Amino acid sequence: METIKIYSSARCPYAQRTRMLMIEKELPFELIEVDLSNKPDWFLAVSPYGKVPVVVDDGKTIYESAIINEYLDEKFKNIPLMPEEPFEKAKARIWMDYCTNKYLVLSRKLLTDNGNDELQTQNKEKLKQALIYIEKECFEKNTNGDFWLGETISLVDLHYAPFFERFGAFKELFGVEWPKECVKLLNWWNAIQERESYKMTVLPTDAHVDLYKSLMRKVS
């Protein structure tokens, strides 16, 4: 199998989810680290959006992490990370959409509304309710297994994992607490932290705190 090139940044959660996929699927890859704060001139020729991750597979360039992950899962079927049954696959995509359009939107508001106590109180409550929704609508309805779709890890787990890694930074910066109702979601997070794909890509909370402080200074 030809080695896949992945252009990545250690601090980027989107690139992390693709690196996790490659490790989970045991795909050989060449990791090319890109400094996003000082992008080299050649990078724009590789990445039309100027973002990571980008993969080059068999001479073809693919970008946007969710699209990359589905492409790699469909092409390399050795360790499938999506259900075959159409309805189950649709449910998986719905949960990935919830991450993108609900969980991440609420998380970002903690950064952009920092300094406004009233808005931050509302943001933290909305984020708490989103987590409780995941607990009740996904994990309480799972009949077996610790992962999003049950017994085996999937693209859904990889979609969320990098952003839950950053939850510790939200706690330190904004006082966000894990809802006591989210027992099974916490079990999921503990299971994710035991995966080699996570251990090989994780960054310490301090690194995320520093990055978010830098972003907040730019916003203000």
Contacts in CASP RR format, 6 or more apart in sequence:
PFRMAT RR
TARGET T0000
AUTHOR 0000-0000-0000
METHOD contacts of the structure
MODEL  1
METIKIYSSARCPYAQRTRMLMIEKELPFELIEVDLSNKPDWFLAVSPYG
KVPVVVDDGKTIYESAIINEYLDEKFKNIPLMPEEPFEKAKARIWMDYCT
NKYLVLSRKLLTDNGNDELQTQNKEKLKQALIYIEKECFEKNTNGDFWLG
ETISLVDLHYAPFFERFGAFKELFGVEWPKECVKLLNWWNAIQERESYKM
TVLPTDAHVDLYKSLMRKVS
1 27 0 8 1.000
1 28 0 8 1.000
2 57 0 8 1.000
2 58 0 8 1.000
3 28 0 8 1.000
3 29 0 8 1.000
3 30 0 8 1.000
4 22 0 8 1.000
4 27 0 8 1.000
4 28 0 8 1.000
4 29 0 8 1.000
4 30 0 8 1.000
4 55 0 8 1.000
4 56 0 8 1.000
4 57 0 8 1.000
4 72 0 8 1.000
5 29 0 8 1.000
5 30 0 8 1.000
5 32 0 8 1.000
5 55 0 8 1.000
5 56 0 8 1.000
5 57 0 8 1.000
6 15 0 8 1.000
6 18 0 8 1.000
6 19 0 8 1.000
6 22 0 8 1.000
6 29 0 8 1.000
6 30 0 8 1.000
6 31 0 8 1.000
6 32 0 8 1.000
6 53 0 8 1.000
6 54 0 8 1.000
6 55 0 8 1.000
7 32 0 8 1.000
7 34 0 8 1.000
7 43 0 8 1.000
7 46 0 8 1.000
7 47 0 8 1.000
7 52 0 8 1.000
7 53 0 8 1.000
7 54 0 8 1.000
7 55 0 8 1.000
7 56 0 8 1.000
8 15 0 8 1.000
8 16 0 8 1.000
8 18 0 8 1.000
8 19 0 8 1.000
8 31 0 8 1.000
8 32 0 8 1.000
8 33 0 8 1.000
8 34 0 8 1.000
8 52 0 8 1.000
8 53 0 8 1.000
9 15 0 8 1.000
9 33 0 8 1.000
9 34 0 8 1.000
9 35 0 8 1.000
9 36 0 8 1.000
9 52 0 8 1.000
10 16 0 8 1.000
10 33 0 8 1.000
10 201 0 8 1.000
10 203 0 8 1.000
11 36 0 8 1.000
11 203 0 8 1.000
11 207 0 8 1.000
11 208 0 8 1.000
11 211 0 8 1.000
12 36 0 8 1.000
12 52 0 8 1.000
12 53 0 8 1.000
13 162 0 8 1.000
13 163 0 8 1.000
13 165 0 8 1.000
13 166 0 8 1.000
14 51 0 8 1.000
14 52 0 8 1.000
14 53 0 8 1.000
14 65 0 8 1.000
14 162 0 8 1.000
15 52 0 8 1.000
15 53 0 8 1.000
15 65 0 8 1.000
16 161 0 8 1.000
16 162 0 8 1.000
16 165 0 8 1.000
16 201 0 8 1.000
17 65 0 8 1.000
17 69 0 8 1.000
17 158 0 8 1.000
17 159 0 8 1.000
17 161 0 8 1.000
17 162 0 8 1.000
18 53 0 8 1.000
18 55 0 8 1.000
18 65 0 8 1.000
18 68 0 8 1.000
18 69 0 8 1.000
18 72 0 8 1.000
19 29 0 8 1.000
19 31 0 8 1.000
19 53 0 8 1.000
19 197 0 8 1.000
19 200 0 8 1.000
19 201 0 8 1.000
20 158 0 8 1.000
20 161 0 8 1.000
20 162 0 8 1.000
20 195 0 8 1.000
20 197 0 8 1.000
20 198 0 8 1.000
20 201 0 8 1.000
21 27 0 8 1.000
21 68 0 8 1.000
21 69 0 8 1.000
21 72 0 8 1.000
21 73 0 8 1.000
21 81 0 8 1.000
21 155 0 8 1.000
21 158 0 8 1.000
21 197 0 8 1.000
22 29 0 8 1.000
22 72 0 8 1.000
23 196 0 8 1.000
23 197 0 8 1.000
23 200 0 8 1.000
23 201 0 8 1.000
24 79 0 8 1.000
24 81 0 8 1.000
24 153 0 8 1.000
24 158 0 8 1.000
24 195 0 8 1.000
24 197 0 8 1.000
25 72 0 8 1.000
25 73 0 8 1.000
25 76 0 8 1.000
25 78 0 8 1.000
25 79 0 8 1.000
25 81 0 8 1.000
26 78 0 8 1.000
26 79 0 8 1.000
27 72 0 8 1.000
27 76 0 8 1.000
29 55 0 8 1.000
34 40 0 8 1.000
34 43 0 8 1.000
34 52 0 8 1.000
36 52 0 8 1.000
39 50 0 8 1.000
43 50 0 8 1.000
44 50 0 8 1.000
46 54 0 8 1.000
46 56 0 8 1.000
46 61 0 8 1.000
47 54 0 8 1.000
47 63 0 8 1.000
48 63 0 8 1.000
49 63 0 8 1.000
49 64 0 8 1.000
51 63 0 8 1.000
53 63 0 8 1.000
53 65 0 8 1.000
53 68 0 8 1.000
54 61 0 8 1.000
54 62 0 8 1.000
54 63 0 8 1.000
55 61 0 8 1.000
55 62 0 8 1.000
55 63 0 8 1.000
55 68 0 8 1.000
55 72 0 8 1.000
56 62 0 8 1.000
57 71 0 8 1.000
57 72 0 8 1.000
57 75 0 8 1.000
62 68 0 8 1.000
62 71 0 8 1.000
66 96 0 8 1.000
66 100 0 8 1.000
66 159 0 8 1.000
69 81 0 8 1.000
69 155 0 8 1.000
69 158 0 8 1.000
69 159 0 8 1.000
70 82 0 8 1.000
70 155 0 8 1.000
73 80 0 8 1.000
73 81 0 8 1.000
73 82 0 8 1.000
73 155 0 8 1.000
81 153 0 8 1.000
81 154 0 8 1.000
81 155 0 8 1.000
81 158 0 8 1.000
82 89 0 8 1.000
82 92 0 8 1.000
82 154 0 8 1.000
82 155 0 8 1.000
83 89 0 8 1.000
83 91 0 8 1.000
83 92 0 8 1.000
83 149 0 8 1.000
83 154 0 8 1.000
88 149 0 8 1.000
91 149 0 8 1.000
92 148 0 8 1.000
92 149 0 8 1.000
92 154 0 8 1.000
92 155 0 8 1.000
92 156 0 8 1.000
95 138 0 8 1.000
95 148 0 8 1.000
95 156 0 8 1.000
95 159 0 8 1.000
96 155 0 8 1.000
96 156 0 8 1.000
96 159 0 8 1.000
98 134 0 8 1.000
99 159 0 8 1.000
99 160 0 8 1.000
99 163 0 8 1.000
100 159 0 8 1.000
102 130 0 8 1.000
103 127 0 8 1.000
103 130 0 8 1.000
103 134 0 8 1.000
103 160 0 8 1.000
103 163 0 8 1.000
104 163 0 8 1.000
106 123 0 8 1.000
106 126 0 8 1.000
106 127 0 8 1.000
106 130 0 8 1.000
107 127 0 8 1.000
107 163 0 8 1.000
107 166 0 8 1.000
107 170 0 8 1.000
109 119 0 8 1.000
109 123 0 8 1.000
109 126 0 8 1.000
110 120 0 8 1.000
110 123 0 8 1.000
110 124 0 8 1.000
110 127 0 8 1.000
110 170 0 8 1.000
110 173 0 8 1.000
110 174 0 8 1.000
110 176 0 8 1.000
111 212 0 8 1.000
111 215 0 8 1.000
111 216 0 8 1.000
111 219 0 8 1.000
112 219 0 8 1.000
113 119 0 8 1.000
113 120 0 8 1.000
113 123 0 8 1.000
114 120 0 8 1.000
114 173 0 8 1.000
114 174 0 8 1.000
114 216 0 8 1.000
114 219 0 8 1.000
114 220 0 8 1.000
120 174 0 8 1.000
124 174 0 8 1.000
124 175 0 8 1.000
124 176 0 8 1.000
127 176 0 8 1.000
128 177 0 8 1.000
128 179 0 8 1.000
131 178 0 8 1.000
131 179 0 8 1.000
131 182 0 8 1.000
131 185 0 8 1.000
132 179 0 8 1.000
132 181 0 8 1.000
132 182 0 8 1.000
134 182 0 8 1.000
134 185 0 8 1.000
135 179 0 8 1.000
135 181 0 8 1.000
135 182 0 8 1.000
135 183 0 8 1.000
135 184 0 8 1.000
135 185 0 8 1.000
136 181 0 8 1.000
138 148 0 8 1.000
139 184 0 8 1.000
139 185 0 8 1.000
139 187 0 8 1.000
139 188 0 8 1.000
140 184 0 8 1.000
142 149 0 8 1.000
142 150 0 8 1.000
142 184 0 8 1.000
143 150 0 8 1.000
144 150 0 8 1.000
144 151 0 8 1.000
145 151 0 8 1.000
146 184 0 8 1.000
146 187 0 8 1.000
146 188 0 8 1.000
146 190 0 8 1.000
146 191 0 8 1.000
147 153 0 8 1.000
147 154 0 8 1.000
147 156 0 8 1.000
147 157 0 8 1.000
147 188 0 8 1.000
147 191 0 8 1.000
148 154 0 8 1.000
148 156 0 8 1.000
148 157 0 8 1.000
148 160 0 8 1.000
148 188 0 8 1.000
149 156 0 8 1.000
149 157 0 8 1.000
153 195 0 8 1.000
157 188 0 8 1.000
157 192 0 8 1.000
158 197 0 8 1.000
161 192 0 8 1.000
161 198 0 8 1.000
162 201 0 8 1.000
164 189 0 8 1.000
164 192 0 8 1.000
165 198 0 8 1.000
165 202 0 8 1.000
165 203 0 8 1.000
165 208 0 8 1.000
166 208 0 8 1.000
166 212 0 8 1.000
167 176 0 8 1.000
167 178 0 8 1.000
168 176 0 8 1.000
168 205 0 8 1.000
168 208 0 8 1.000
169 205 0 8 1.000
169 208 0 8 1.000
169 209 0 8 1.000
169 212 0 8 1.000
170 176 0 8 1.000
171 177 0 8 1.000
171 178 0 8 1.000
172 205 0 8 1.000
172 209 0 8 1.000
173 209 0 8 1.000
173 212 0 8 1.000
173 213 0 8 1.000
178 186 0 8 1.000
192 198 0 8 1.000
193 199 0 8 1.000
193 202 0 8 1.000
END
